[in-house]
Amino acid sequence: MPIDPIALSRELIAFNTVNPPGRELACIAHLERLLADAGLKTAIQNFAPERANLVARLGGDDGKPPLCFTGHVDTVPLGNAPWRVDPFAGEIIDGKLYGRGSTDMKCGVAAFVAAVCNNAAQLRGNGGVMLAITAGEEIGCEGAFEMARAGILGRAGALVVAEPTSNVAVVGHKGALWLKLIARGVTAHGSMPHLGVNAAYKAAHAITLLESFEFNVASHPHLGAPTLNVGTVHAGLNTNSVPDRAEIGLDIRSIPALPHDRIRERFAAELGDDIEIETLVDVGAVWTDPATPWIRHVVRTAEEALGENFGEAPRTAPYFTDASVLTPALGNPPTIILGPGEAGKAHQTDEYCEVARIHQATAIYARLAADWTA
């Protein structure tokens, strides 16, 4: 019986995979059963209690690397604002499928699983297909890193990332380097500050330096310039004490020409010994030349499905994806980001994905898989 991508989207949304803590295993096991029933070779990678990734393969015994589809099944928390709908019911209203993770990105996962399962008999030759379904993307691609470290993926000829793009073909995104900067001092009574060393002042000095920090690298012609944002500042435990610790949360978005090691080295040199640097998230930029033949084929396929022309300028995404980890792990194949969700609805209250986009994505994925294996 064919898999309905809308019904599968609703099934996936019903699994509460809010991360933290994640608990993606039940959702992953559900997908594994569907893929195994369709004839794919499946392997679940358990990496923590109730947390797992899934790799599924079909065909690909002729030496040509497979076409890989990837997506994650964890979601962000619901937020503080009340939802108008049950966030785990997958309710459909006016052509929109609501639920946490609908746009980011369970509907994308449902679409490529349906596309592969429903056409499995035709996808066994000439490279075949591979599905890499991950846990833990939302807090730094932890599931993808587990896959890469375990060496369970092999090579791929091309990679499709089903993150939300409204089915527009996107050829790259910036990297993300999130740092915690720590300043240490000596506590003392607030009425006798001369007896202490104020960590907040050290942090304030560091922030002043960061405000004028220059990356000294040319902007990417399509991804733009790297950016730096001080997102959090914390110091002290009470008003009447000298704080002996201060922390700064830093969000850096990088471009391909800017290695993260170089950024850390620059910070260490400019901020000096008063500031310790701890890495929280480290995922690189992704970029594929839009003139690559397979990329051009994907763009044409998506344009035909949507009935529109994307124009000459290549599209890029503002967010990072598991491709930061999986693209190098798979041998740096051409990578496209294309999914039914709407990026502007990701992480929002009353998140939704348009039903028509899910059907479009399923058709696009089926066409890409069929062309790859023809």
C-alpha positions in Angstrom: 0.0 0.0 0.0 1.5 3.4 -1.0 2.6 5.7 1.8 0.6 8.9 1.9 3.2 11.7 2.8 0.5 13.7 4.5 -0.6 10.9 6.8 3.1 10.1 7.5 3.8 13.7 8.3 1.0 13.6 10.9 2.4 10.3 12.3 5.8 11.8 12.8 4.5 15.0 14.4 2.6 12.8 16.9 6.0 11.7 18.3 7.2 14.2 20.9 10.8 14.7 20.0 11.4 18.1 21.6 15.1 18.6 22.0 16.2 18.6 24.8 15.8 15.8 25.7 15.1 14.5 22.2 13.9 10.9 22.7 13.8 10.4 19.0 14.1 6.6 19.1 10.4 5.8 18.9 10.0 8.0 15.8 13.2 6.6 14.2 11.9 3.0 14.9 8.6 3.9 13.2 10.4 5.1 10.1 12.7 2.1 10.1 9.7 -0.3 10.0 8.3 1.5 7.0 11.5 1.6 5.1 12.3 -2.1 5.9 8.8 -3.1 4.7 9.5 -1.3 1.4 12.7 -3.4 0.9 15.4 -1.0 2.1 18.3 -2.3 4.1 18.1 -0.4 7.4 20.4 0.2 10.4 19.5 2.1 13.6 22.5 3.7 15.3 21.7 4.1 19.0 24.0 6.7 20.6 22.2 7.6 23.9 19.2 6.4 25.9 16.1 6.8 23.7 18.2 8.5 21.0 19.1 7.1 17.6 19.9 7.8 14.0 18.7 5.7 11.0 20.5 4.8 7.7 18.6 3.1 5.0 19.9 1.9 1.6 18.3 0.7 -1.6 20.3 -0.7 -4.5 23.7 0.8 -5.3 25.8 -2.3 -6.0 27.2 -1.1 -9.3 30.0 1.1 -8.1 28.2 4.4 -8.6 27.6 6.2 -5.2 24.0 6.7 -4.2 21.8 9.8 -4.0 21.4 10.6 -0.3 18.4 12.2 1.3 18.7 13.5 4.8 16.5 15.1 7.5 16.2 15.3 11.3 13.3 14.3 13.5 14.1 16.3 16.6 12.3 19.6 17.2 12.8 22.7 19.3 10.7 23.3 22.4 7.1 24.6 22.1 7.9 28.0 23.6 6.1 30.0 26.2 3.2 31.3 24.1 0.1 29.1 24.0 -0.7 27.2 20.8 -4.1 27.5 19.1 -3.9 23.9 18.1 -2.5 20.7 19.7 1.2 20.8 18.7 1.4 17.1 18.4 -1.9 16.4 16.5 -1.0 17.3 13.0 -4.3 19.1 12.5 -5.0 20.3 9.0 -6.7 23.7 8.7 -7.2 25.6 5.4 -4.6 23.6 3.6 -2.0 23.9 6.4 -0.7 21.0 8.5 0.0 22.3 12.0 2.4 20.9 14.6 5.8 21.3 16.2 8.3 20.1 13.6 5.9 20.3 10.7 7.9 22.8 8.7 11.2 22.0 10.5 11.3 19.4 9.3 9.2 16.3 9.7 7.1 17.0 6.6 10.3 17.0 4.6 11.3 13.6 6.1 7.9 12.2 5.3 8.1 13.5 1.7 11.4 11.8 0.9 10.5 8.6 2.8 7.2 8.4 0.8 9.0 9.2 -2.5 11.5 6.4 -2.0 9.2 3.7 -0.5 6.5 4.3 -3.2 9.0 3.9 -6.0 11.4 1.3 -4.4 11.1 -1.2 -7.2 12.4 1.4 -9.8 15.2 2.7 -7.6 17.5 -0.3 -7.2 19.9 0.3 -10.1 22.6 2.7 -11.1 23.8 4.0 -7.7 20.6 3.5 -5.7 19.5 5.8 -2.9 20.5 6.2 0.8 18.5 7.9 3.6 20.3 9.4 6.5 17.8 10.4 9.2 19.2 12.0 12.2 18.5 12.9 15.8 19.8 16.0 17.6 20.2 18.5 14.8 18.6 21.4 16.7 21.4 21.8 19.2 24.5 21.4 17.0 24.0 18.4 14.6 24.9 15.9 17.4 23.3 13.0 15.6 25.1 13.8 12.3 28.4 14.0 14.2 27.7 10.5 15.7 27.1 9.1 12.2 30.3 10.7 10.9 32.4 9.6 13.9 31.2 6.0 13.5 32.0 5.9 9.8 28.7 4.3 8.9 27.8 6.4 5.8 30.3 5.7 3.1 30.3 8.0 0.0 27.4 9.6 -1.7 27.2 11.0 -5.2 24.9 13.9 -4.2 23.0 15.0 -1.1 19.5 16.4 -0.7 18.7 18.1 2.6 15.0 18.4 3.2 15.1 21.5 5.4 12.5 24.2 4.9 12.9 26.2 1.6 9.3 26.2 0.3 10.7 23.7 -2.3 13.1 26.3 -3.7 16.6 24.9 -4.5 19.2 26.3 -2.1 22.9 25.8 -2.8 24.5 26.8 0.5 24.4 28.2 4.0 26.8 29.8 6.5 28.5 27.9 9.2 27.9 28.4 12.9 30.5 28.8 15.6 29.0 29.3 19.1 31.5 30.2 21.8 31.3 30.7 25.5 33.8 33.3 26.7 34.6 33.0 30.4 36.1 35.7 32.6 37.2 34.9 36.1 37.8 37.1 39.1 37.9 37.1 42.9 34.7 37.6 44.9 34.5 40.1 47.8 31.8 42.0 49.7 30.1 44.6 47.5 31.0 47.4 50.0 34.7 46.5 49.7 35.2 45.9 45.9 38.9 46.8 46.2 39.4 43.4 47.9 38.1 41.5 44.9 38.6 41.2 41.1 35.5 42.0 39.2 34.9 39.4 36.4 32.1 41.6 35.0 34.6 44.3 34.1 36.8 41.8 32.3 33.7 40.7 30.3 32.7 44.3 29.6 36.2 45.0 28.2 36.0 41.8 26.0 32.6 42.9 24.7 34.0 46.3 23.8 36.7 44.6 21.8 34.1 42.3 20.1 32.0 45.2 19.0 34.7 46.4 16.7 36.1 43.0 15.7 37.0 42.6 12.1 37.2 39.1 10.4 39.6 40.4 7.7 38.2 38.2 5.0 36.4 39.1 1.8 32.7 38.6 1.7 31.3 35.5 -0.2 29.6 36.7 -3.4 26.3 35.0 -2.4 26.6 34.1 1.4 27.8 37.6 2.2 30.1 38.5 5.1 30.7 36.6 8.3 28.8 37.9 11.3 29.3 38.1 15.1 26.6 38.6 17.7 26.9 38.7 21.5 23.8 36.8 22.5 24.1 36.4 26.2 25.9 38.0 29.1 25.9 36.7 32.7 27.8 37.8 35.7 27.5 37.5 39.5 25.1 35.8 41.8 23.9 38.7 43.9 24.1 42.5 43.9 26.2 43.0 47.0 29.1 40.8 46.0 31.9 41.3 43.5 31.3 38.7 40.7 34.1 36.1 40.4 32.8 34.7 37.1 31.2 36.2 33.9 30.1 34.4 30.8 29.5 35.8 27.3 27.6 33.7 24.7 28.8 34.4 21.2 27.2 33.4 17.9 29.4 33.6 14.8 28.2 32.8 11.3 31.0 31.9 9.0 31.7 31.6 5.2 33.7 28.9 3.4 36.9 31.0 3.3 36.9 31.4 7.1 38.1 28.3 9.0 36.8 28.2 12.5 40.3 27.4 13.9 41.4 30.8 12.6 38.6 32.6 14.3 39.4 31.0 17.7 43.1 31.8 17.3 42.2 35.5 16.5 39.9 35.7 19.6 42.6 34.2 21.8 45.2 36.7 20.6 42.9 39.8 20.9 41.1 38.9 24.1 44.2 37.8 26.0 44.7 35.6 29.0 41.8 37.1 30.9 39.2 35.3 28.7 38.8 31.5 28.4 37.2 30.2 25.2 34.9 27.2 25.2 33.3 25.9 21.9 29.6 25.0 22.1 28.7 24.5 18.4 31.1 24.1 15.5 29.6 23.4 12.1 31.0 24.6 8.9 29.6 26.5 5.9 28.1 24.6 3.0 28.5 25.7 -0.6 28.1 24.0 -4.0 28.9 25.7 -7.3 25.5 26.4 -8.8 27.0 25.6 -12.2 27.4 21.9 -11.2 25.4 19.9 -13.7 23.4 18.0 -11.0 22.6 21.2 -9.2 21.3 22.7 -12.4 19.2 19.6 -12.9 17.7 20.0 -9.4 16.9 23.6 -10.0 15.1 22.9 -13.3 13.2 20.0 -11.6 12.1 22.2 -8.8 11.1 25.1 -11.1 9.0 22.7 -13.2 7.3 21.4 -10.1 6.5 24.9 -8.7 5.8 26.5 -12.1 8.1 29.3 -11.5 11.6 30.6 -12.4 14.0 31.0 -9.6 16.1 33.5 -11.5 19.9 33.6 -12.1 21.1 34.4 -8.6 21.7 31.2 -6.5 19.6 30.9 -3.3 21.2 30.5 0.1 19.8 29.7 3.5 20.3 31.8 6.7 20.3 28.7 9.0 22.8 25.8 9.3 21.9 22.2 8.5 23.2 18.6 9.0 25.0 19.1 5.7 27.7 20.9 7.6 28.7 17.5 9.0 27.3 15.1 6.4 28.6 16.7 3.2 32.3 16.2 4.3 31.5 12.8 5.8 30.0 11.7 2.5 33.0 12.7 0.5 31.9 16.3 -0.3 29.2 15.6 -2.9 27.2 18.4 -4.5 24.6 19.4 -1.9 21.2 20.9 -2.3 18.8 22.1 0.4 15.2 21.7 -0.7 12.2 21.0 1.5 8.5 21.7 1.8 8.6 23.7 5.0 8.6 27.5 5.1 11.7 28.8 6.7 9.9 31.7 8.3 7.6 29.4 10.2 10.4 27.3 11.8 10.5 27.4 15.6 7.4 29.5 15.8 4.2 29.0 17.8 1.5 27.4 15.6 4.2 26.2 13.2 2.7 24.7 10.0 3.6 23.3 6.6 1.4 23.8 3.6 -0.1 20.5 2.4 0.4 21.4 -1.3 4.2 21.9 -0.6 4.4 18.4 0.9 3.0 16.9 -2.3 5.3 19.0 -4.4 8.3 17.9 -2.4 7.4 14.2 -2.7 7.1 14.6 -6.5 10.4 16.4 -6.7 12.2 13.8 -4.6 10.7 11.0 -6.6 11.9 12.6 -9.8 15.4 13.2 -8.5 15.7 9.6 -7.3 14.3 8.2 -10.6 16.7 10.3 -12.7 19.7 9.3 -10.5 19.0 5.6 -10.8 17.7 5.5 -14.4 
